[in-house]
């Protein structure tokens, strides 16, 4: 979890790049999603369906994580569907990936988790438990449950800096 230090800054940059990318492409996420959903290329259409299915497995109430998964996944796929300069390398890479599917499956096995074990979903569950504890009066209205603090980047950042002996700039 040491990647959490500087992680928030990187995520802000990625969100900015996503918004800027769609503006430069003169489209928006909804239009790109519709283009992919009704694309004549069956491979593009099926890859898009997989991206949409993956995003649907995220539990967040605010839908932010779903929007980011759709935005990045569909953005890359949409660019590939519109421009052979991107489509050719994408399909070449997919073909190479599919040449040895069992070998790849073994390599990714340690990282594949069911959706209920995804960090974003476990964080959402912890937020729900925090809300329940607040309603029951077991924690203060401004507090987070100990379980939820495991997922809050600012809190984790401070904990890691303390462990590493780094100064907190706050």
C-alpha positions in Angstrom: 0.0 0.0 0.0 3.0 2.3 -0.2 1.7 3.3 -3.6 -0.9 5.4 -1.8 1.8 8.1 -1.1 1.5 10.4 -4.1 -1.4 8.3 -5.4 -4.0 11.0 -5.0 -1.9 13.5 -7.1 -1.6 10.9 -9.8 -5.3 10.2 -9.8 -6.1 13.9 -10.2 -3.7 14.1 -13.2 -5.4 11.0 -14.7 -8.9 12.6 -14.2 -7.7 15.7 -15.9 -6.2 13.8 -18.8 -9.5 11.8 -19.2 -11.6 15.0 -19.4 -9.1 16.7 -21.7 -8.8 13.6 -23.9 -12.6 13.5 -24.6 -12.6 17.3 -25.3 -9.7 16.9 -27.8 -11.5 14.0 -29.5 -14.6 16.3 -29.7 -16.8 13.7 -28.1 -18.1 12.8 -24.6 -18.3 9.5 -22.7 -21.9 8.9 -23.5 -21.4 9.4 -27.3 -18.3 7.2 -27.3 -20.2 4.5 -25.4 -23.0 4.5 -27.9 -20.6 4.4 -30.8 -19.0 1.3 -29.3 -22.3 -0.3 -28.3 -23.5 -0.2 -31.9 -20.1 -0.6 -33.6 -20.1 -2.7 -36.8 -16.9 -4.4 -35.7 -18.0 -7.4 -33.5 -14.6 -7.5 -31.6 -15.0 -3.8 -30.6 -18.6 -4.4 -29.6 -17.7 -7.4 -27.4 -14.7 -5.6 -25.8 -17.1 -2.7 -25.0 -19.6 -5.1 -23.5 -16.8 -6.5 -21.2 -15.9 -2.9 -20.1 -19.5 -2.2 -19.4 -19.9 -5.5 -17.4 -16.8 -4.7 -15.4 -18.0 -1.2 -14.5 -21.4 -2.6 -13.5 -19.7 -4.7 -10.8 -18.6 -1.6 -8.8 -20.9 -0.8 -5.9 -20.2 2.9 -5.4 -23.3 5.1 -4.8 -21.7 8.1 -6.4 -20.8 6.1 -9.6 -17.4 7.9 -9.8 -15.4 4.7 -10.1 -17.8 3.3 -12.7 -17.4 6.5 -14.7 -13.7 6.2 -14.5 -13.6 2.5 -15.6 -16.0 3.3 -18.5 -14.1 6.6 -19.4 -10.7 5.0 -19.6 -11.7 1.7 -21.1 -14.2 3.1 -23.6 -12.0 6.0 -24.4 -9.1 3.8 -25.5 -11.4 1.4 -27.3 -13.3 4.3 -29.0 -10.0 5.8 -30.3 -9.0 2.4 -31.6 -12.4 1.9 -33.3 -12.0 5.3 -35.1 -8.3 5.2 -36.1 -6.3 2.3 -37.6 -3.2 3.9 -36.1 -4.6 2.7 -32.7 -6.7 -0.2 -33.9 -3.9 -2.2 -35.5 -1.6 -2.2 -32.4 -4.6 -3.0 -30.1 -5.6 -6.1 -32.2 -2.0 -7.1 -32.5 -1.6 -7.0 -28.8 -4.8 -8.9 -28.2 -3.8 -11.5 -30.7 -0.4 -11.9 -28.9 -2.3 -12.1 -25.5 -4.6 -14.8 -26.9 -1.7 -16.9 -28.3 -1.0 -18.4 -24.9 -4.2 -17.9 -22.8 -3.3 -20.5 -20.2 0.1 -19.0 -19.6 -1.5 -15.5 -19.2 -4.2 -16.9 -16.9 -1.5 -18.3 -14.6 0.3 -14.9 -14.6 -2.8 -12.9 -13.6 -4.2 -15.5 -11.2 -2.8 -13.8 -8.1 -4.5 -10.5 -9.1 -7.9 -11.8 -10.1 -10.5 -11.3 -7.4 -14.3 -11.6 -7.4 -16.0 -8.2 -7.4 -17.0 -8.3 -3.7 -13.2 -8.4 -2.9 -12.3 -5.4 -5.1 -10.9 -2.6 -3.1 -13.5 -0.1 -4.4 -16.3 -2.4 -3.3 -14.8 -3.2 0.1 -14.4 0.6 0.7 -18.1 1.1 -0.3 -19.1 -1.6 2.2 -17.0 0.0 4.9 -18.7 3.4 4.2 -22.1 1.7 4.7 -20.9 0.2 8.0 -19.7 3.6 9.1 -23.1 5.1 8.3 -24.8 2.3 10.3 -22.5 3.0 13.3 -23.2 6.7 13.2 -27.0 6.0 13.1 -26.6 3.7 16.1 -24.6 6.4 17.9 -21.6 4.2 18.3 -19.2 6.7 16.6 -19.3 10.4 16.2 -21.1 12.0 13.2 -17.8 13.3 11.8 -15.8 10.1 12.4 -15.0 7.2 10.2 -15.1 3.6 11.4 -11.7 2.0 11.9 -12.6 -0.3 9.0 -13.2 2.6 6.6 -10.0 4.4 7.6 -8.1 1.5 5.9 -9.4 2.8 2.5 -9.1 6.6 2.9 -6.1 7.8 1.0 -5.4 10.8 3.2 -5.5 8.7 6.4 -3.3 6.0 4.8 -0.9 8.6 3.5 -0.4 10.0 7.0 0.0 6.5 8.5 2.6 5.5 5.9 4.5 8.8 6.3 4.6 8.2 10.0 5.9 4.6 9.6 8.5 5.8 7.1 9.5 8.7 9.3 8.5 11.4 6.7 7.0 14.8 7.6 3.4 15.3 6.9 2.9 18.7 5.1 -0.6 19.2 6.6 
